[in-house]
Amino acid sequence: MPILRSARVKTSFRLLAVAAVALATAGTARAYSFQQIADGFETPVYVTSAPGDASTLYVVERAGTIRIVRAGVVVGTLLDIRSDVWSEGEGGLLSVAFHPGYAQNHLFYVDYTDLDRDTHVVEFHSENGAAVPSSARELLFVDQVYPNHKGGQLAFDRRGLLYVGMGDGGSNPDVSIVNDPDNRAQDLSSRLGKLLRIDPLHAGAGWQMIGYGLRNPWRFSFDRRTGDLWIGDVGAGSREEVDFRPRASIGALANFGWSRFEGDITYNAKIKLQGKGKLVYPVWAYTHTLGSCAMIGGYVYRGARVPAARGRYFFGDLCSGVVWSFEVGRKGRASPVRPLPLHVPNLTSFGEDSNGDLYAVSLDGAIYALR
């Protein structure tokens, strides 16, 4: 699989993408499902909307384009940087985040790997619905040695701070059987295996490290109602994990434990944990059974379209296409994790629009909406 686990997934799962989910809410059964709303995209890896405009979706295609979609139809292209993007291994154009003031300042941000496989976070200004190439301003450059574990998620919090998740940089898949052989995730002098944030509009601002000990935080999100942080960290050979940080603690340094720990078990007892910051354990972890292989972190549903799903955190797995959810409590998970009787084939991401409604992305080229 080119995005998350290049040597693991070569089999395409052709599973049902639409299946009803019966849930009880206050004693009344309500049904919802993921339903396909658009198709024909080239290796899509993310979907979102700009603030205040839920009617327009932006679909990120891994090769380096962002397509503009209305009513399920592509109506334009926001960005095309295919000539600058390396999209092999686990690289590519990996996400987009619109500034909270986008309606006024027209600023958006992308994470991609260049032709040397290095990571860039770049700001663009748009005019008439398309990026202005000359407006590109680089906010972050991270040297990468190996082709995997790039992270790539960008997201804004309610204060207007921009966050990026960086994978540990991986290893040479042809030589090393040890994950993070250079121990970058526990190295506080490295930006690999970290969660970073910045105020992109503050002149001279630098990146602040607020999390480390991450393997590959491919997707993370903020609960739009509470401001809490949810991270889906892709595991190694045994465990996948969901991590949680309450809003009040997000700015305090946290150690998520990789590569001493993988999910809820010890992975490499020889790794010494850094003593700085709070050691954070996952609120849930699952094993590689029934075809599972890689965590796809999601969102707490806060939309109006599916009242029965409100307050539940949705996430899934790349290989099996299974989607799970649980009710969110004050300290994270407040109810049993429940697999939904539906699958999204080659699930590569979830996305959220400005109304809080939820979408799922299939690497096969389709976009689904929770309805």
N, C-alpha and C positions, 0 to 999 in steps of 0.2 A: 504494500500500500504506500503510495508516494507521499502522503501527507503526514501520517502519524507513525507508521511502522512499516518501513519500506520493504522489509523482507518477509513480512508476516501475511499479508493479504493479497492473494492472487485470484482467489475464488470470488466471483460476484454472487452475492446473495439476492435472489429474486423472490422476495417475500412480499406478502400483502402489505400495501402501504395504507390501506384504508380499512379500519375495523372499528366497530363501535366499542366504547368503553362504558360499562354501566357503573355508575358511582352513586352512593347515597348521600344526599345533602339534606340535613334536617328531616330525615325519614322519607324523603321523596327521591325516587330514582331519576337521575339525569344522565344523558348519554352524550359523549363527545368523542371525536376521532381526529386524526390528522388526515386532511383531504388535500389532494394535489390541486394546486392553483396555477402552476406555470411549469413549463418544460422546455427542453431544447438548449439549456445552457452548457457551456464547455467547462467541465470539471469545476462546478461552483463549490465554494468553501465557506461562504458567509452571506447573510442577508440582514438588512436593517432598514430603517427609514431615517430621514432627517427630523429633527425636533419640530413638532407642530404640523407635520404633513404625513399622516399615516397612510394616505392614499397612494403614495409613491414609495416603492421598494427599490433598494439598491442591492444588486446581486454581484458579489465579488467572484470573479473567475480567476482561477489560480494562475493562469498564464500571464495575467497582467491587465485585465480589463474590469471595469465596474459598469454593469448594465443598469439602465433605468427602466423600471417596470411599472406599468399602471394597468389595473384590471387584467393582470395575467399576461400582458403583451409588452415586449421590449419596445420602448419608444425612443431610446437614445443611449448614449454612452457618456458617463460622467468622466471617466479616466481611461486612457490607454497608454500603458508604459511597458508593453510587451517586449520592446527592444532592450529594456533595461533589466528584465527580470529573469532569474534562473529558477525554473519551475520543475526541476528534477528532484530526486531524493525526497526530502520533506520541505523543500523550499517553494517559493512562489509569492504572489501577492496574496497575503493571508488574512487581512481584515481591513475594515475602514471604520472610523469613528467621526461623527459630525460634532463640531463644537456646539455646546448648548445654546450659544447665540448665533447659530448658523443663519437664521433668517435675516439677521442684521449684518454679520461679518462675512458670511459665505466661506468660512474656513472648515476644512476637513483634513483628516490625517490617515495615512496608510502605513502599514508594515509590510515590507517585502524583502526578499533576498536578491542581491545583485548578481551579476554574471560571475563574480568571484565567490559566490555563496555567502557573502556577508550580509548582516541584517541592517536595514535602514528604517527609521521612522521619519516620515516626511510630511510637512504641512503643505497643502495646496489651497489656493483661492479659486473659487468658481465664478464664472460669469455666464449668464444665459443658460444655466444648467450644465455647463461643461467646465472641467478644470482648465486653468490657465497654466500651460507648461512652464512659463517663465516665472511663475509665482512660487515654485518649489523651494521650500526651506527645510533643510535637514535639522532635525532635533536630536537624533541619536544614530550613532554608527557603532556596531558591535562586530568585531572580527570573529569569524567562524572558521574552524578547522575542518570539521566533519560535515557530512551531508544531512544529518538528522537532528531532531530535538531543537527546533527553531522557536517553539512557542508561537507567538504571532498575534495574540489578541490585543486589541486596543479598546479602551472604554473610559468614559468620563464619569466621575462621581458628581454628586449634586453641588459640590463647591466649584466645579469647573476645572478640576485637576484631571490630567490625562494619565492613564495607567497603561503599562505594557507588561506582558508576561514573556519572560525569556526562558527557553529551555536550557538544559545543562550543556548543550552543545554536542551531545552524543559521543560517539566513538567510531572507529573504523570498523564497519560491520564485517570486513573480510579478515580482520586480524584479531580484534578484541572481543572477548566474551564477557568482559567486565563493563557494566554500565558506569558512566562517569569515571573513567580510569584516572583522570587528572584531578578528581575531587573538586570540580569547579563549583558545584552547588553549595558546598560548605566553605568556599573561599570568598571571604568578604571583599577581597580586592578585585574580584571578577564580577562582571555583569551577567554571567551565564548562570542559569538556575535561580533567577531572581524575579521579584515583582517590584517594578520601579514606577515612580510617578513624578509629574512635573506640572507646573502652571505654564502652559505654552504661550500665554500672552504676557507673562511677566518678563521684562527685559533682563537678561543675564541669569535667569533661573537655571538651576541645575537639577539633575535627576536625583531623587531621594529613594534609597532602598528601604522598602518596608517589609519585604519578605525574602527569605532565601531557603535553601534546602528543597527546591522544587526540581522535579525531573523534566516534565514537559507540560506546563500549564496551558494547554492548547486553547481552552476556552474558560473564561471566567466572566462573572457578571455582578452587577449591583442590583439589589432588590429596590425597585423604584419607589416603594412605599416607605421602607425602613432605612435604606442606605446601607444595609448589611452586604458583605462581600461573600460570594460563593465561587470556589475554584474547583474545576475538574482537572486533576493532575493525572496524566497518563502514566501507568505503571510499567514495570519491566516484565518479568516472566510469570508473575503470579498474582499481583494485586493491582486493582484500580481504585482510586480514592476520590471522595468529595470532601473538600475542606471548607471551613466556615470561619469568618471573622466578623464579630458584631461591629456595627458602625463606630462605636465609641473607641474601639481598639485598633482600627485599621491603620492609624498613623504610627502605632508602636511596632517596633521591629519584631517579626515573628520568624521562627525557624520551623519549617515544615518537615524536617527530618531526613530527607533524601541526601546521601545514599546509604546512611546507616539503616534507615527504615524504608520499607516499601509498603505503603498502606498501613495495615495494622500488624505487620510482622517485621522482624529484623531481616534486612537484606545483606548487609555487610558489616559484621561486628567489628571489623578492623578500623572502620571509619570513626574518627572522634568528632563528636558534635561540637560546634562552636558554642561558647557559653553565653553569647549575647542574644538577647531577645527571648521571648516566650516560646517554648517548645509546643507546637500545636499538633494535635492528633486528629485524624480524619473523623468526621461525623458518620461516615459510612464508607465501607470498602467492599469490593466484590472480587471473586476469583474468576479465572479464565476457564469457565465451564460453559457447555452448550454453545460453543462457538464464539464466546466473548474474547476480546483482545485489547480494546483501547477505549478509555473513558472519553465521552463527549459531554463536557460540562454544559449546563443549560441555564435556565432562568426560573425565578419565582414568578408564577403567573399572577398578574394583577390587571388583566384586561377585562373588558365588559362583555366580550362576545360569548364567553363560556363561564357563567357564574359558578358552576359546580367545581371548576378547577382553581378558583381563586385561592391564593395562599399556599399552593403546593409548588414544590421545586421539581422541575422536570429535567431529566438528563438521560443519556443513552449510551449505547456502545456501537462503535464503528462497524465491527465485523458481524455481530449478530443482528444489528438493527433494532434491538429491543429498547424500548423506552420505559423508564421507571419514573415514579414520582413519590413524594412523601409530603405530609403536612409540615409546615415550618413553625417552629416554636421559638421562644425567646433566646435559647442557646443553640439553635440549629434545628436538628431533626426532632420532631415532636410526635411522629407516628411511624408505624412500620413502613418500610420501603415496599412499594407495591409495583410489580411489573404490569404494564398495560398489555392487553391482548392485541397489540398491533406492532408492526415493524415498519421501519423506514429503511429501504435497501441502501447499503453503503452510506449510512448516516455520517455526515462529516461535520455538521454544526447545527445549533439552534440559533434563532435570531428573534429580536423583539422590535416591534414598531413603536411609534411615539404614543400610542394609546395603551401600550402594555400587552398587546396581543402577541401570540407566540407562533413562530414558524420553525420548520425543520428543513434541512438541506440534504439532498442526496448527491453524492459524487457522480451518480449516473446522469445528472442534469436536471432534476426536478426540484421544485419548491413546494412545501406542504404547509398548510395552515391548520392550527388547532381550532376546531369548530364543533 
